[in-house]
Amino acid sequence: MIVTILLIVIVVIILAIYFIMEFIAYRKAGRSN
């Protein structure tokens, strides 16, 4: 049970970082154009 919670937390963190990186890249691309 604890391992499952840790895996879910890790996946959520990875998705959050990916989403933030995509958002920053999109903002930079939008501003430069």
Secondary structure, 3 states (H helix, E strand, C coil): CHHHHHHHHHHHHHHHHHHHHHHHHHHHHHHHC
